[in-house]
Amino acid sequence: MAKKNRKKAGVDELPEGMSRRQAKLAARAAEREALQKDPRPYGGLAAEADLVALQEFVPSAVAKVEVKGEPVNIVTVLPGAGAALRRSEADGGERFVALQVASHSQNPGRDLAYALNWVLAAQPGDSLQSTVADGSQPELTSLIDAASTLSITEHQNFTWWFPEGANVPAEVAQALSRANDAVIPSTQIKASVPGSVWWVNPGGGKGHIRWVRTEDNENQILSALARIAARGELHVGEGSKFAGVFRTHGVVVPVWDIDPSVEAASYTSALEKLDAEIAAEYTNDGQLSVEERKQLDNIKSRQVTI
């Protein structure tokens, strides 16, 4: 009777010069690496702040970008919270990749690279539900030019999900109507400041300004905000009030409460003035005063990680 073959699939496909034990250790190391969270998934990209905003709090927007010479739409969300799709040839064949998805890993930069790489090869009519990176994806910076910025078109609904004149089935039209009703009015403020600034009106009589900052040193930016707060100048205009700071994807997002009846564009000059103060204090390495330390503790106590 022939001996039972106890070899497991793949054991004969060892990397050259590597023992079975070494191969197992390498595989485990690869698994651990895949589970590690990138501290700053979009770091090094000029579009970092915009990508963070689109992923975390902008409800409906489309950003055009070149990916290996091909135009791709990076969007907030697609129907069914899918990962990516390519429209049929009859509908233009456009490529779409979403940042707000139902199925994802803890490394959004790798997930985006996976989805972008997939959509480049997708045939018209193809769709991708899961954006979870599997290790086959290239580096994000090999797909998107690190110096390129996003051309963002914001929307107050999701009618852009379908080409103009498309015949949308009744059940899909109902889902679209529900999605449209849930959109929070949002607009990007075009101020001459770094990062990405968004005016948001969630309702209830209070609006917000969220400012994605991309400084490398979190402690320094928080200390800068504390120094300005101690002078009573941490605001973005009359009637605004500093609310706190989000921490997300390795960057900080200061937030202010505002009167939603005041137009977004009216905050431009105040934001530019505040940015000059932040830039000056960011390089201040002196000791914080008692009041500044108090303000810093207050800011840290209200930090929220998302």
MARSEDREN-972139 format. One record per residue (C-alpha): x, y, z. Coordinates in steps of 0.05 Angstrom, whole numbers. Layout:
BEGIN
SITE      px      py      pz
SITE       X       Y       Z
...
END
This chain:
BEGIN
SITE      px      py      pz
SITE       0       0       0
SITE      28      67     -19
SITE      46     115      36
SITE      -2     172      46
SITE      25     237      18
SITE      27     283      78
SITE      56     342      40
SITE      14     404      44
SITE      -2     444     -17
SITE      52     494     -33
SITE     109     463       7
SITE     145     444     -57
SITE     140     516     -81
SITE     190     544     -32
SITE     229     607     -49
SITE     297     589     -75
SITE     348     579     -20
SITE     295     579      35
SITE     278     521      82
SITE     206     503     101
SITE     216     535     170
SITE     243     598     139
SITE     185     601      91
SITE     135     593     148
SITE     169     649     187
SITE     169     694     126
SITE      95     680     114
SITE      78     697     187
SITE     119     760     183
SITE      81     780     120
SITE      15     767     155
SITE      36     810     215
SITE      59     865     168
SITE      -8     864     132
SITE     -44     873     199
SITE      -2     932     220
SITE     -35     999     212
SITE      -1    1052     171
SITE       7    1112     217
SITE      -3    1161     160
SITE     -35    1125     100
SITE     -35    1184      53
SITE      30    1215      77
SITE      75    1242      23
SITE      18    1260     -24
SITE       1    1332     -40
SITE     -72    1308     -39
SITE     -66    1280      32
SITE    -112    1330      66
SITE    -165    1325      12
SITE    -165    1249      14
SITE    -174    1250      89
SITE    -232    1298      84
SITE    -266    1259      28
SITE    -259    1194      67
SITE    -280    1219     136
SITE    -334    1272     131
SITE    -350    1298      62
SITE    -416    1265      41
SITE    -418    1273     -34
SITE    -360    1293     -79
SITE    -321    1271    -140
SITE    -246    1284    -148
SITE    -211    1274    -214
SITE    -140    1247    -216
SITE     -92    1217    -266
SITE     -72    1144    -251
SITE     -17    1120    -296
SITE     -42    1167    -350
SITE    -115    1146    -344
SITE    -170    1191    -315
SITE    -202    1162    -252
SITE    -255    1191    -207
SITE    -240    1184    -133
SITE    -307    1193     -98
SITE    -335    1194     -29
SITE    -385    1137     -37
SITE    -414    1093     -91
SITE    -482    1057     -93
SITE    -485    1002     -41
SITE    -420    1029     -11
SITE    -382     990     -63
SITE    -308     997     -75
SITE    -301    1013    -149
SITE    -335    1007    -216
SITE    -326    1021    -289
SITE    -386    1045    -328
SITE    -407    1010    -391
SITE    -382    1035    -457
SITE    -452    1061    -473
SITE    -449    1103    -409
SITE    -380    1131    -424
SITE    -335    1078    -393
SITE    -313    1124    -335
SITE    -275    1094    -276
SITE    -296    1106    -204
SITE    -262    1088    -138
SITE    -295    1102     -70
SITE    -263    1121      -4
SITE    -323    1108      40
SITE    -336    1034      32
SITE    -371     977      68
SITE    -313     929      64
SITE    -243     955      80
SITE    -180     942     120
SITE    -147     986     172
SITE     -99    1012     119
SITE    -139    1059      73
SITE     -77    1079      33
SITE     -65    1006      13
SITE    -140     996       0
SITE    -141    1056     -46
SITE     -80    1030     -83
SITE    -114     962     -91
SITE    -179     993    -118
SITE    -142    1041    -165
SITE    -100     984    -192
SITE    -163     941    -201
SITE    -202     996    -237
SITE    -146    1008    -287
SITE    -154     937    -313
SITE    -229     933    -304
SITE    -273     920    -364
SITE    -333     964    -379
SITE    -390     944    -334
SITE    -345     912    -280
SITE    -354     929    -206
SITE    -314     915    -143
SITE    -348     906     -75
SITE    -289     897     -28
SITE    -231     945     -27
SITE    -190     905      24
SITE    -118     904       1
SITE     -90     833      -8
SITE     -17     850     -17
SITE     -19     848     -93
SITE     -28     923     -98
SITE      30     968    -117
SITE      52    1028     -76
SITE       1    1084     -78
SITE      55    1133    -100
SITE      68    1090    -161
SITE      -4    1102    -183
SITE     -15    1174    -163
SITE      38    1227    -174
SITE      58    1250    -104
SITE      56    1323    -127
SITE     -12    1320    -160
SITE     -73    1352    -128
SITE    -146    1335    -133
SITE    -197    1373    -174
SITE    -258    1365    -129
SITE    -330    1376    -149
SITE    -376    1376     -89
SITE    -449    1354     -94
SITE    -509    1362     -50
SITE    -540    1297     -75
SITE    -520    1232    -109
SITE    -550    1241    -178
SITE    -479    1236    -206
SITE    -482    1161    -190
SITE    -517    1152    -257
SITE    -503    1182    -325
SITE    -549    1237    -348
SITE    -612    1208    -379
SITE    -599    1138    -350
SITE    -660    1093    -339
SITE    -657    1081    -264
SITE    -701    1023    -238
SITE    -755    1043    -188
SITE    -723    1007    -128
SITE    -656    1040    -143
SITE    -689    1107    -151
SITE    -719    1099     -81
SITE    -651    1083     -52
SITE    -622    1144     -88
SITE    -677    1188     -59
SITE    -662    1163      12
SITE    -587    1176       1
SITE    -602    1246     -24
SITE    -644    1261      37
SITE    -586    1241      82
SITE    -534    1287      51
SITE    -507    1340      99
SITE    -496    1406      63
SITE    -420    1414      56
SITE    -374    1459      16
SITE    -299    1468      11
SITE    -273    1537      30
SITE    -223    1561     -22
SITE    -177    1599      25
SITE    -102    1608      12
SITE     -83    1562      69
SITE     -52    1493      73
SITE     -94    1431      83
SITE    -167    1423      67
SITE    -222    1466      98
SITE    -296    1448      96
SITE    -359    1484     118
SITE    -411    1434     143
SITE    -483    1444     164
SITE    -510    1382     199
SITE    -573    1420     221
SITE    -597    1435     290
SITE    -577    1508     287
SITE    -502    1496     291
SITE    -453    1489     233
SITE    -379    1470     234
SITE    -314    1487     200
SITE    -267    1427     196
SITE    -195    1441     177
SITE    -151    1381     159
SITE     -79    1401     176
SITE     -19    1360     154
SITE      38    1384     199
SITE      88    1329     216
SITE      90    1342     291
SITE      23    1334     327
SITE      49    1361     393
SITE      75    1424     360
SITE       9    1439     324
SITE     -31    1428     388
SITE      16    1473     426
SITE       9    1526     372
SITE     -67    1522     379
SITE     -60    1527     455
SITE     -17    1590     451
SITE     -68    1623     405
SITE    -126    1601     449
SITE     -92    1632     510
SITE     -93    1699     473
SITE    -167    1690     458
SITE    -153    1688     384
SITE    -169    1616     366
SITE    -229    1631     323
SITE    -247    1636     249
SITE    -289    1699     253
SITE    -343    1732     294
SITE    -391    1684     326
SITE    -346    1624     317
SITE    -322    1580     374
SITE    -265    1530     376
SITE    -297    1462     389
SITE    -238    1414     391
SITE    -194    1370     348
SITE    -204    1305     311
SITE    -145    1258     302
SITE    -149    1214     240
SITE    -100    1180     192
SITE     -40    1212     227
SITE     -64    1284     221
SITE    -104    1332     264
SITE    -169    1366     245
SITE    -187    1428     285
SITE    -261    1442     288
SITE    -301    1506     301
SITE    -375    1515     315
SITE    -405    1568     270
SITE    -470    1601     251
SITE    -494    1561     190
SITE    -530    1622     163
SITE    -463    1655     149
SITE    -437    1638      80
SITE    -376    1593      75
SITE    -336    1642      33
SITE    -341    1695      87
SITE    -292    1656     130
SITE    -234    1661      80
SITE    -198    1721     109
SITE    -204    1697     181
SITE    -176    1629     162
SITE    -117    1661     127
SITE    -103    1706     187
SITE    -107    1647     235
SITE     -62    1605     190
SITE      -8    1658     195
SITE     -13    1655     271
SITE     -10    1579     271
SITE      52    1580     226
SITE      87    1629     272
SITE      71    1590     335
SITE      86    1522     304
SITE     161    1538     306
SITE     158    1568     376
SITE     197    1520     419
SITE     192    1561     483
SITE     160    1536     547
SITE      84    1543     551
SITE      58    1591     603
SITE      10    1568     657
SITE     -51    1592     616
SITE     -23    1561     552
SITE     -13    1495     588
SITE     -84    1499     614
SITE    -109    1510     543
SITE     -67    1452     517
SITE     -95    1405     570
SITE    -165    1428     551
SITE    -153    1414     477
SITE    -124    1345     491
SITE    -182    1327     537
SITE    -231    1340     480
SITE    -191    1304     426
SITE    -230    1251     388
SITE    -197    1197     345
SITE    -237    1176     284
END
